[in-house]
Amino acid sequence: MATPLIGYLLVAALIFAIGLAGALTRRNAILVLIGIELMLNAANLNLIAFWRYGPHPEVLTGMMFAIFSIAVAAAEAAVGLGLVISIYRHAKTTDLDQMNRMKG
Protein backbone atom coordinates (compact mmCIF):
# COMPACT_ATOMS: atom_id res chain seq x y z
CA MET A 1 0.00 0.00 0.00
CA ALA A 2 1.33 3.42 -0.96
CA THR A 3 2.04 5.96 1.73
CA PRO A 4 0.76 9.56 1.43
CA LEU A 5 4.39 10.66 1.09
CA ILE A 6 4.58 9.10 -2.36
CA GLY A 7 1.63 11.18 -3.53
CA TYR A 8 3.28 14.39 -2.36
CA LEU A 9 6.56 13.43 -4.01
CA LEU A 10 4.83 12.65 -7.31
CA VAL A 11 3.02 15.99 -7.29
CA ALA A 12 6.28 17.79 -6.46
CA ALA A 13 8.09 15.96 -9.26
CA LEU A 14 5.34 16.94 -11.71
CA ILE A 15 5.47 20.58 -10.62
CA PHE A 16 9.28 20.58 -10.85
CA ALA A 17 9.17 19.04 -14.34
CA ILE A 18 6.67 21.66 -15.53
CA GLY A 19 8.84 24.43 -14.08
CA LEU A 20 12.00 23.01 -15.63
CA ALA A 21 10.35 22.68 -19.03
CA GLY A 22 9.04 26.22 -18.76
CA ALA A 23 12.41 27.64 -17.74
CA LEU A 24 14.29 25.83 -20.51
CA THR A 25 11.90 26.25 -23.44
CA ARG A 26 10.48 29.75 -23.02
CA ARG A 27 12.05 32.82 -24.57
CA ASN A 28 10.17 35.38 -22.50
CA ALA A 29 12.14 36.37 -19.39
CA ILE A 30 9.05 36.62 -17.20
CA LEU A 31 7.94 33.09 -18.12
CA VAL A 32 11.42 31.82 -17.29
CA LEU A 33 11.10 33.42 -13.84
CA ILE A 34 7.71 31.74 -13.40
CA GLY A 35 9.32 28.38 -14.25
CA ILE A 36 12.03 28.97 -11.63
CA GLU A 37 9.36 29.83 -9.06
CA LEU A 38 7.55 26.58 -9.84
CA MET A 39 10.76 24.63 -9.25
CA LEU A 40 11.29 26.37 -5.91
CA ASN A 41 7.70 25.60 -4.90
CA ALA A 42 8.24 21.93 -5.75
CA ALA A 43 11.31 21.92 -3.51
CA ASN A 44 9.23 23.50 -0.73
CA LEU A 45 6.59 20.80 -1.13
CA ASN A 46 9.31 18.15 -0.76
CA LEU A 47 10.66 19.85 2.37
CA ILE A 48 7.23 19.93 3.99
CA ALA A 49 6.38 16.35 2.97
CA PHE A 50 9.62 14.90 4.30
CA TRP A 51 9.25 16.94 7.49
CA ARG A 52 5.68 15.74 8.06
CA TYR A 53 6.31 12.05 7.32
CA GLY A 54 9.81 11.94 8.81
CA PRO A 55 10.83 10.28 12.05
CA HIS A 56 10.44 13.45 14.17
CA PRO A 57 7.63 15.70 12.88
CA GLU A 58 7.52 17.54 16.21
CA VAL A 59 10.86 19.18 15.37
CA LEU A 60 10.17 22.08 13.01
CA THR A 61 13.32 21.83 10.88
CA GLY A 62 11.51 21.13 7.60
CA MET A 63 9.09 23.97 8.20
CA MET A 64 11.94 26.38 8.94
CA PHE A 65 13.80 25.35 5.78
CA ALA A 66 10.63 25.88 3.75
CA ILE A 67 10.04 29.35 5.23
CA PHE A 68 13.66 30.28 4.50
CA SER A 69 13.26 28.99 0.94
CA ILE A 70 10.09 31.05 0.47
CA ALA A 71 11.97 34.16 1.63
CA VAL A 72 14.80 33.44 -0.82
CA ALA A 73 12.27 32.88 -3.62
CA ALA A 74 10.58 36.21 -2.87
CA ALA A 75 13.92 38.01 -2.98
CA GLU A 76 14.82 36.23 -6.22
CA ALA A 77 11.51 37.23 -7.79
CA ALA A 78 11.92 40.87 -6.74
CA VAL A 79 15.46 41.12 -8.09
CA GLY A 80 14.59 39.17 -11.25
CA LEU A 81 11.57 41.33 -12.04
CA GLY A 82 13.60 44.45 -11.35
CA LEU A 83 16.23 43.30 -13.84
CA VAL A 84 13.61 42.40 -16.44
CA ILE A 85 11.93 45.80 -16.11
CA SER A 86 15.28 47.59 -16.36
CA ILE A 87 16.30 45.62 -19.44
CA TYR A 88 12.88 46.16 -21.00
CA ARG A 89 13.22 49.94 -20.59
CA HIS A 90 16.48 49.90 -22.55
CA ALA A 91 15.99 47.06 -25.04
CA LYS A 92 12.18 47.30 -25.46
CA THR A 93 11.89 43.50 -25.38
CA THR A 94 11.67 40.64 -22.90
CA ASP A 95 12.83 38.06 -25.45
CA LEU A 96 15.94 36.38 -24.06
CA ASP A 97 17.40 35.75 -27.51
CA GLN A 98 17.32 39.47 -28.33
CA MET A 99 18.89 40.59 -25.04
CA ASN A 100 22.48 40.56 -26.21
CA ARG A 101 23.84 43.93 -25.08
CA MET A 102 26.24 42.41 -22.55
CA LYS A 103 27.84 40.03 -25.01
CA GLY A 104 31.53 40.62 -25.56
Secondary structure, DSSP 4 states (H G I P E B T S, - for coil): ---HHHHHHHHHHHHHHHHHHHHHH--BHHHHHHHHHHHHHHHHHHHHHHHHTSS-TTS-HHHHHHHHHHHHHHHHHHHHHHHHHHHHHHHS--BTTT--TT--
